[in-house]
Amino acid sequence: MKDLLNNFFGIRQTSTIYMLFGRLKTLLMCGNKGLKTWISMILILSQIFGVMVFDWGMKPAGQKLDMSKFQLVWSDEFNGSEVNNSIWGGHYVYGDNAEARCGGFWHNSMASVSDGNLIIKAEYLDVGRGGKGPGYYSYGMDTRGRYEQCYGYFEVRCKMPAAQGLWSAFWMLNDSTYDVNGNGKDGTEVDVFESPFYKDAWWGGGNDIVSGVEYDGYGKDNQSMSIGKYRVAGDPYTEFHTYGLEWNKDEYIFYVDGVETGRTNFGGVSQNAEWLILSVEISGANGVANGDNHGTGYIAKNKNWPAEFIVDYVRAYQYKELI
């Protein structure tokens, strides 16, 4: 079915539709054919229609997260007065340099801590920083060489930045992700969530997020898979929500507010420790913001930013007993 759907829709839409058909199949096979079942079927069919026609996200409807099997082993609650450099470094940004990243530049001055929250700001600067000129600036930061973990549960509680043309993300990576060997067992980019949909269409489907995995580098050999597009309840730009990943030797399981959105073992599950990344990226390429990359809509022409990615905490848990 996926091959057939791929002839008409993109990878993300196909993944979403395929998972909704899976829900419908389960309901048909296991439902008692009562009124509740028929109502559920109608709701699923309406979601399929919405995804096909409007590229809407589906609502999380999986299992609830069982935290009793985990123990907290690492966290940053951002209770200090500044970013803790013993925990976080620039994501391929070194020292006071600014580096081009998609349609903007990353510089460490765009990250700060206030009132128990990390704030990564995205803003147009007439005077550049870190050796770069005018443009859009934001930041990406990671725990590479400071904290890395294999398997467990990883969670962020945050508010997404409310502006067109950018996306925030909580993701994981290791150096072996770049190795091309036909599988992701040595290292996989795992996108716990990305938020590229802020008011990117007239129907305002901006409370959607995507999750997924990719491996074998970022060139022609790259392999990727989206688990679908999901709708977050409420307003993720003004309200805190949690986004989590359960990672074991068999699969990755993704959660929004403690409810499963999807799971996959695409490419083979990474068996090596990975570091955590928080970032805000701006649509475009080579430091030029143009709105053409990553499906993020268009940069505001009047430059009436800044927008802020506000993070309450990042936490990592290990299994009490590895499964």
N, C-alpha and C positions, 0 to 999 in steps of 0.2 A: 504493500500500500504506500509506503514511504516513497518509492520510486515514482509511482503514479502522481502523488501529491507534489513531488519535486518538479514535475513538468509544468506546474501552474503557480506554485508558491515558492517563496524563499525558504532557506533552511530553518530559520527561526519559526516562521508560520507553520511549516510542515511539522516540526517537532511538537508544537502546541496542538495542532489539529490531531496528530497521531495519538497523543496522550489523551485527548478528549474522546476519541473513538475507543480507546482502551477502557475509559470509564464507562462509556455506553455499553460496550461488550460485557463488562463485568456485571453491570446492572441487569442486562437482559438475561444473563446466565444465572445470576444469583438472587435477583429480586423476586419478591412474592407476587408481583403483578397487581398489587393493591394500589390505592390512590396515591400514596406517597411515592411509589415506584414510578408511576406514570408522570407525576409532577416533576420528579427528578430527571426523567428522560427528556421532558420538554425543556427543562432548564439547560441540560447538557447540549441538546440540539440548538438552542438559542445561542449558547456560547460558541458552538462550532460555526454558526452563521456569522456571528460577530467577528471571529478570528479570520474567516475567509474573506469577508467583505471589508471590514474596518481594521483588521490586524489588532483587535482588542486582546488583552491578556486574559487568561483564565484565572479563576479564583483557586487558591490553595485548598485542596480537599483530601490530603493524605493523612497519614498517621500523625499523632501528636508526639512531640519529642519526649523521651523518657530520660530525664536528667539523673535518675537514681543510679545509672550505670557508669556515671562519670565522676571524676574528682578534679577540682580546679588545681592547675599546676603553674599557671602563669597568667598575669593580667597587667594592663595599664588602665587605671581608673582616671588618669589625667587630673589628679588632685593637687599637683604642684603649681608653680607659677610660670613654667616654661616647658617646652618639649624636652623630655629626658633623652639626652644624646647617648646615654649608656644603653638605651633600649632601641632608639630609632636613629637611622641614618637616611640620607637621601637615596631615593631609588634611582641608581645610576646617575646621581647628581652628587658631586664631590666638592666639599669645602664651600666657599662662597661663590662658586661658579653658577651660572644659569645655563641650563641645557634645553635645546629645542625639544619639545615633546608634542607631537601631532600639530595642532594649530596654534600652540602657545609656547611658553617657556616655563620650566620648573625652577623655582628658587626657594631656598630655605626660609626666607623672610615671610613667605606666604602662610607659614604654619605657626600657630601660637596656642597657648593654653589659657583659658579664662573660665572662672566659675565652675570648675570641675569638668570642663569639656575641652577637647581638642578642636580647633577651628582651622580648617584649610580654606583659605580665601581664593576665589577666582576673580580677577580684576584687570581692567585695562589700565596700563600705566603709560603716561606720556613720556616719563623718564624711566628708562630701562634699569635693570639691576643685573649684577653678576656678569658684566661684560657684554650684555645684550642691549639692543635699542628698544624703542617703544613697541608695545604689543600687549597681548593678553598673558597674564602670569598666574600660575597656580603652583601646586607642589604634589610630589609623590614621595612617600617615605616607607621604609621597610625595616625589618628586624634581621636582615641578612648578617650573619656572623655574630649576632647578639642573642637571638632566640630562634631556633628552628626545631620542628617537631614532625614526627611521622605518626600518623593515625591519631584519632581522638575526635573531639568536638571543638569547633572554633566559632566564635560569635562576636558580632559587633552590634552595638545599639547606637543609632544615629538618626540624624535628619539629613536628607539629601539637599544639595544646592539647587535653588529655584531659579534657573535661567536656561534659556535656549542655547543650544550649541555646545553643551558640555555634559560630561557624565562623571559621577563619583563611582568609586568601586572599593570593594574589600576582596582581595584576591591573594593567591599563593603561588609560589614559584621556587625553583632551584636552578642551579647552573646547568644541570643535565637536561632540562627542558629544551635546550638548544641542540642537543645531540640528535642526529637523524639516524634512527635505527628501526623504524617501523612500528614502534610501540611507545607507550607513555609510562612504562613501568619504572624507568629510571628517573623520570621527572615529568610533571604535567603542570601546565598553568591551570589552576582551578579558580574560576570566577565565582565566588560565593554570591555576589550580586553586582550588577552594573545598572546605572540609572540614566539611560540616554534618551528618555522620552518626555521630558518636561514640555508640555503644551506644544507638541510637535505636529499637531493636526487640528483641524477645526473642531473636531468633536472632543478635544481636550483629554485624550487618554494618557495623561501625564503621570498617573500613579502606578505605572507598570515598571517592572524590573525584569532583567534576564539573568540567567546563570548558565554556566557551561564549562567545558574543558577543551584544551588544545595542547598538542605536543608536536615533536619533531621540528622545532624551531619556528621561524616566522617567514621563511622563504617559500619556494615552490613546493616543498615537501610537507608543509604544515598540514596537520589534520585537526579538525575542530568539530565540536558537536554542542548544540544548544539544547538544554532540557525544556525550552519553551519560554513563553512570555507570561508573566504572572502579575495579577492586579493586587496591589497592597490595599488593605482596608484603610479607610480614613484618608488623611493627607500626609504622605511621607515627607513632604517638604516643610511642614510646620509641626509635625508630631514625631516623637521618637518611636521607632520600630526596631525589632531585632531581625538580623539576617545571619543564618548559621549554616555550618557544614559539618556533617558527621562523615568521617573518613575512616574506613577500616580496610582490611586486606582484600575484601570482595567488591566494594563499591563506594561511591560518593553519594550521600543523601543530603539534599538541600532543604532548608527550612526558612519560612517567613513567620515571625511571631510564634515560633514553636510548632508550626504546622508544616508537614512535608509538602514541598512543591514538586519534587521529582528526584529521580536517582539514575545513576548510570555507572557502568564500568568500561566506558568507551576507551579503546586503546590499551586496556589493561591498567589497573589501578597503580599509581605511584607507590613504590616501596621504599622511597628515600625521604628523609626529612626535608621540609620546605619552610621558607620564611613567609611572614605575613606582610601584606602591603595595603596601605591606604592611599588613595590618590584621587585627584580631580584632573581630568583631561579635557582639552578644548578641541572642538571639531576643526579638522583641517590637516595640514601637513607642513613639515619643515618650518614651523613657527608662524605659518600664515593661516589665519582663521578664515575658513570659507564655508563651513557648514556641510561639506560634501562627504565627510568621513564618519563612519560608525552610525549613520542614521540618526544623528542628533538634532536635526532641524538647523535653523540658521542663527548665526550670531546676531545679537541685538545691534542694529545699526547705530543707535544713539549712545552706545557704550554705557548705558545706565546700570552698571553693576556697582558694587561687588555682589557676588553670590557666595554663600558659605556652606561648606560641608562640616556639620557639627557632630562630633563623635563623643558619646558619653563614656563608652568603655570598649576595650577589646579584650577578650578572654579566651584562654586555651585550656582545654580539659583533656585528661587521659582516661582511657577505659580503666575501670577498677579491675576488670578481667578482660583481656584482649579477645575479641571475637573475630 
